[in-house]
């Protein structure tokens, strides 16, 4: 079990946030300037295999950036270095979706474009400094239509597999995998026959630390998070890991091993939007203006359940702290030094990051 009270020893006693002006004064809070603005997708992934996550921005089109550009800014352990063009791969937004993962097991994260309409993947393998031209792989999904997909290591062989959900009548609630092996992707195999409940949010991660990726799903009506653990071959029946979850602020959910104990945790980002900052009529009205308060919370995994979510950053990018900096378009979590988690928000090309303040206490 995790006790998040230890996180607050780094703050003044009357404050419950870990943001400090020291970050800005030391130049650590702002990790990159003029990068990623107007991007369609952003990733924090280890592209060169040094154990440190790098910043990747994917564009369909944007002023000053060529169509299909993938810009890469490597981590130096504390900030990001000068961005470089790493790949040009044009794709149609709304039909093709970029993902990132290590599909060949070489320790480098690759760019993967999944084409739902044509049932195919285009994989641009990382060479450590950029991405090679994409190679096309046809998917054998037995005629089913892919609705959402993820790259994750289901069987623990250190290669990310393609897992996906099919919403059509014959496969409602079913999950499938195309394993990455021997330079190909296998025929789709059923790994979960009916999730057994309506799910409004779905994510993947290794929640019990056994090396196999598991499925987590949230039901907004029951306010329950359930986890279907992987045994390396299939997903087991889902079990409740967190109940009575307050979803009032409609947050953004992520999965990451925030405390670096080998088990992925549930990360909650209460995103703030432009209307909530400047439209005063939303203030204090129940059911209106449910935008977030810029808090980041973590529900820690102990391998069998999640702890109650607790804040570890508050007011991350509120204008009272940041001189009316515009609200962030993206929130993302990773590790710039390979040891410490950093929660990052992007606001008009600025990458603003706060480190997770040490490992959580053990009981």
C-alpha positions, 0 to 999 in steps of 0.5 A: 500500500502506498502512502502519498502523505510522504510526497508533501514533505517537500512543500511548505506545511500550509501548501499541498502542491509541489510546484515551486518557483525554484523550478522556474528559477533554475530553468528546470521547469521549462524543458523545451521551447517552441516545439510541438505547437499545433501538433496532432499527436505528442509522445514521450518515448525512448527513441535512442535506447538510452533509457530516457524518454524523448519528445516526439511531435507528429503533424498532419499539417501545420504552419512552418512544418511539412505535411506528415512531419515527425519532429524528435527532441532527445532528452539529455536527462533534464531537458530536451535538446534542439528538435530535428526532423526524424521522419516524413510520413503523410497520413490521413487524419481521422482514418490513420492513427500514429502509435509508438512502441518497440515492436522489434524488441531492440530497445528503441521506440518505433513509429507505427501508423494504424490504418483502420479503414484498410486494416494495415500497419505502417511501421517506421523503425527507429535507428536511434537518431531518426526513423527509417522509411515505413514498411507496410504490414497487412493485418489479418483480423478475420474481417472484423473492424478495429475500433481502438488499438494500442501497442503493448507487450501482452506476452512479455517477450519485450516486443510490443504487440497490437491489441485492439477492440472490435465494436461490431455486433459479433464481437462486442466487448471482445479484445484481440491481439496481433503478436509482433514476432519474426518481423511480422504481425500474427493473425488476430487472436481472441484474448478476452471474450466479452468484457462483461460490462460497459466501459467508458475508458480503456487503457493498458499497462503492467499493473502487477509487475509480472511483465505481461500487459493488462487491461484496465477499464472504467465504468462511469455509471458505477464509478468502478475501475476494473483490471483484466490481468494477462497470463501471457496468453489471454486476459483473465476475468476482470476484477474491481481494483478501485471503487467510488471514483469521482469523475466529476471533473472529466479528467484525462487518464494515463497509465505509468509507473509513477513511483518506479516500483515496477507496477503501473499506476493510474494517473489522473490529470484534471485538465483545464481549458480556455473556457474555464479560465476566462468565462466567469459564468461557469464558476460555482455552477453545478454541472456546468464548466466541469473543466479541471483544476490542473491537479495531477493525481495518482492511484498507486498499484500494489499488484492487487488493487489501486490506492485511493487517488491522491494529488501529487501536483496541484495548480500545474499551469494555473495562471496565478502561478505562470503569469497567465500562460495559456492553458495546456493542449496536452498532458503527458508523463514519462521520465527524462532521466530514466529514474524519475517520473515527470508530469509534463504539460504543453502550452503553446510550444512550451514543455513544462514539467514537474518531477515526481518527488521521490519514491513513495513510502513502503509499508 
